Amino acid sequence: MQGIRFPVGRLPDEALLSGLATGDPELAATFVRRFQHTVFGVAIAVTGDPQLAEDIAQQTFERAWRHAQIYDPRRGSVATWLTTIAHNLAVDALRSRRSEPMAPEDLDVLLDVVSETPEQWALADEASARLRAAVAELPREQGRALVMAGIYGMTAQQIADWEKIPLGTAKTRIRTAMAKLRNTLTSPKRGDHGQ
């Protein structure tokens, strides 16, 4: 039996992740090859910067190696876990590099990325898919205000200044968007008939 070996390329994702955690070089290399395009795709979709995306991809695999033992398959697939790490690192990198808010025309592109690209689809577990769909259904100005406040940490006053609208309008857009999201995300999904 010693001469027979299962091809590592056919191993399940969880087995490759375990190999990464134990430091097996062949399993680790196979794991990286399997997910490198997906991880880089998420990073480039968020950052738009190939060099930064490469750095984020490397950090993603380092973090996966350090935290492989805490992966819980009940919370999602290995791909979802890994792309979530990449997405979070990319957003953190943008936040740390950006001293000014994103230009409004770039924010429109970001909103499209959140709801339409294959890279973002890779991040979709049920909760994030519902959230993205709910944000995509918001009127554009409410979605922009919500993203500026929630992702970029802008105050209502900063949003008002940036969008050139009254402060009250900025607050109303944020509050209305949050209420719509809360309503959408707490209402039963179609097909649920819970008592």
C-alpha positions as CSV (number, residue, x, y, z in Angstrom):
1,M,0.0,0.0,0.0
2,Q,2.9,2.3,0.5
3,G,3.3,2.9,-3.3
4,I,-0.4,3.9,-3.8
5,R,-1.1,7.6,-3.0
6,F,-4.3,9.6,-3.4
7,P,-3.7,12.5,-5.8
8,V,-3.5,15.6,-3.6
9,G,-5.3,17.7,-6.2
10,R,-8.4,15.7,-5.6
11,L,-8.4,16.1,-1.8
12,P,-11.3,18.0,-0.3
13,D,-10.7,21.6,0.6
14,E,-10.9,20.7,4.3
15,A,-8.1,18.1,4.0
16,L,-5.9,20.6,2.2
17,L,-6.6,23.2,4.9
18,S,-5.6,20.6,7.5
19,G,-2.4,20.0,5.5
20,L,-1.7,23.7,5.5
21,A,-2.1,23.8,9.3
22,T,0.3,20.9,9.8
23,G,2.9,22.5,7.5
24,D,2.8,19.7,4.8
25,P,4.6,21.5,1.9
26,E,2.8,19.5,-0.8
27,L,-0.7,20.0,0.7
28,A,0.0,23.7,1.4
29,A,1.2,24.3,-2.2
30,T,-1.9,22.6,-3.5
31,F,-4.2,24.6,-1.2
32,V,-2.6,27.9,-2.4
33,R,-2.9,26.8,-6.1
34,R,-6.5,25.9,-5.7
35,F,-7.5,29.2,-4.2
36,Q,-5.0,31.7,-5.4
37,H,-7.1,33.1,-8.3
38,T,-10.2,33.4,-6.1
39,V,-8.4,35.2,-3.3
40,F,-6.6,37.5,-5.7
41,G,-9.9,38.2,-7.5
42,V,-11.6,39.3,-4.3
43,A,-8.6,41.5,-3.3
44,I,-8.4,43.2,-6.7
45,A,-12.2,43.7,-6.8
46,V,-12.1,45.5,-3.5
47,T,-8.8,47.5,-3.9
48,G,-8.4,47.9,-7.7
49,D,-4.6,47.8,-7.1
50,P,-2.8,44.7,-8.4
51,Q,0.3,45.1,-6.1
52,L,-1.9,45.7,-3.1
53,A,-4.1,42.7,-4.1
54,E,-1.0,40.5,-4.3
55,D,0.0,41.5,-0.8
56,I,-3.5,40.9,0.5
57,A,-3.5,37.5,-1.1
58,Q,-0.3,36.6,0.6
59,Q,-1.6,37.9,3.9
60,T,-4.8,35.8,3.4
61,F,-2.9,32.6,3.1
62,E,-0.7,33.5,6.0
63,R,-3.7,34.1,8.2
64,A,-5.4,30.9,6.9
65,W,-2.2,29.0,7.9
66,R,-2.2,30.6,11.4
67,H,-5.9,30.1,12.0
68,A,-6.6,26.9,10.2
69,Q,-7.4,25.1,13.5
70,I,-10.3,27.5,14.2
71,Y,-12.0,26.9,10.8
72,D,-15.6,25.6,11.4
73,P,-17.2,23.8,8.4
74,R,-20.7,24.4,10.0
75,R,-20.2,28.2,9.3
76,G,-19.4,27.8,5.6
77,S,-17.1,26.3,3.1
78,V,-13.3,26.7,3.1
79,A,-13.7,28.9,0.0
80,T,-16.2,31.2,1.8
81,W,-14.0,31.4,4.9
82,L,-10.9,32.2,2.8
83,T,-12.5,34.8,0.6
84,T,-14.0,36.4,3.7
85,I,-10.5,36.7,5.1
86,A,-9.3,38.2,1.8
87,H,-12.2,40.7,1.7
88,N,-11.7,41.8,5.3
89,L,-8.0,42.3,4.8
90,A,-8.7,44.3,1.5
91,V,-11.2,46.6,3.2
92,D,-8.8,47.1,6.1
93,A,-6.0,47.9,3.7
94,L,-8.2,50.5,1.9
95,R,-9.2,52.1,5.2
96,S,-5.6,52.4,6.4
97,R,-4.5,53.9,3.1
98,R,-7.3,56.3,2.5
99,S,-7.1,59.6,4.3
100,E,-10.1,61.0,2.3
101,P,-13.4,59.5,1.5
102,M,-13.8,57.8,-1.9
103,A,-14.9,59.9,-4.8
104,P,-18.7,59.6,-5.4
105,E,-18.2,58.1,-8.9
106,D,-15.9,55.4,-7.4
107,L,-18.6,54.7,-4.8
108,D,-21.0,53.8,-7.5
109,V,-18.6,51.3,-8.8
110,L,-18.1,49.9,-5.3
111,L,-21.9,49.4,-5.0
112,D,-22.0,47.6,-8.3
113,V,-19.1,45.3,-7.1
114,V,-21.0,44.5,-3.9
115,S,-23.9,43.2,-5.8
116,E,-22.8,41.9,-9.1
117,T,-19.2,40.5,-9.5
118,P,-18.2,36.8,-9.3
119,E,-15.5,37.7,-6.8
120,Q,-18.2,39.0,-4.4
121,W,-20.4,36.0,-5.2
122,A,-17.6,33.9,-3.9
123,L,-18.1,35.5,-0.5
124,A,-21.8,34.7,-0.4
125,D,-23.1,32.7,2.4
126,E,-26.8,33.0,3.0
127,A,-26.5,36.0,5.3
128,S,-24.1,38.0,3.2
129,A,-26.1,37.3,0.1
130,R,-29.3,38.6,1.7
131,L,-27.4,41.7,2.9
132,R,-26.0,42.4,-0.5
133,A,-29.4,41.9,-2.1
134,A,-31.0,44.2,0.4
135,V,-28.4,46.9,-0.2
136,A,-28.7,46.6,-3.9
137,E,-32.5,47.2,-3.6
138,L,-32.0,50.5,-1.8
139,P,-32.4,53.7,-3.8
140,R,-28.9,54.7,-4.9
141,E,-28.6,57.8,-2.6
142,Q,-29.6,55.7,0.4
143,G,-27.2,52.9,-0.5
144,R,-24.4,55.5,-1.0
145,A,-25.1,57.1,2.4
146,L,-25.2,53.7,4.1
147,V,-21.9,52.5,2.6
148,M,-20.2,55.8,3.4
149,A,-21.3,55.6,7.0
150,G,-21.0,51.8,7.6
151,I,-17.9,50.9,5.6
152,Y,-16.0,54.2,5.5
153,G,-17.0,55.4,8.9
154,M,-18.0,58.8,7.7
155,T,-20.2,60.9,10.0
156,A,-23.5,62.3,8.8
157,Q,-21.9,65.7,8.6
158,Q,-19.1,64.4,6.4
159,I,-21.6,62.6,4.1
160,A,-23.6,65.8,3.9
161,D,-20.5,67.8,3.0
162,W,-19.3,65.2,0.5
163,E,-22.7,64.8,-1.2
164,K,-23.5,68.5,-1.0
165,I,-26.8,67.9,0.8
166,P,-28.2,69.3,4.1
167,L,-27.2,67.4,7.2
168,G,-30.8,66.4,7.9
169,T,-31.0,64.8,4.5
170,A,-27.9,62.8,5.1
171,K,-29.2,61.6,8.5
172,T,-32.6,60.7,6.9
173,R,-30.9,58.7,4.1
174,I,-28.8,56.7,6.6
175,R,-31.7,56.2,9.0
176,T,-34.1,55.2,6.2
177,A,-31.6,52.8,4.6
178,M,-30.9,51.2,8.0
179,A,-34.6,50.8,8.7
180,K,-35.2,49.2,5.2
181,L,-32.3,46.8,5.8
182,R,-33.5,45.9,9.2
183,N,-37.0,45.2,7.9
184,T,-35.7,43.2,4.9
185,L,-33.2,41.1,7.0
186,T,-35.6,40.4,9.9
187,S,-38.6,39.4,7.7
188,P,-38.9,35.7,7.0
189,K,-37.4,34.5,3.7
190,R,-39.7,33.5,0.9
191,G,-40.7,29.9,1.4
192,D,-40.2,30.1,5.2
193,H,-43.5,29.3,7.0
194,G,-42.3,29.4,10.6
195,Q,-45.0,29.6,13.3
